[in-house]
Amino acid sequence: MLHALAQGGHIVALKTSGRRIAALELYNRDGWRMPEPSASSFRKLRRLKAIASSDGSPYRITKLGLELVRSQLDNR
């Protein structure tokens, strides 16, 4: 999930009327929807401050998150 975000993807948090997160949708940089991220991994990334959202926008990777990503062959 973090690699897709590092390449330009984002996470959309669908919220209930009580402002709680009901579902998560992960999109890659091309706009394709990827497999749904688990709530536990999403919470872990938020706790590590690897992803952040501002003013209701989708969650994107932070500078700290980019440092946490290990390089792999499929990264561009």
Secondary structure, DSSP 8 states (H G I E B T S, - for coil): -HHHHHTT-EEEEEE-TTS-EEEEEEE-TTS-EE----HHHHHHHHHTTSEE--TT--BEE-HHHHHH----TT--
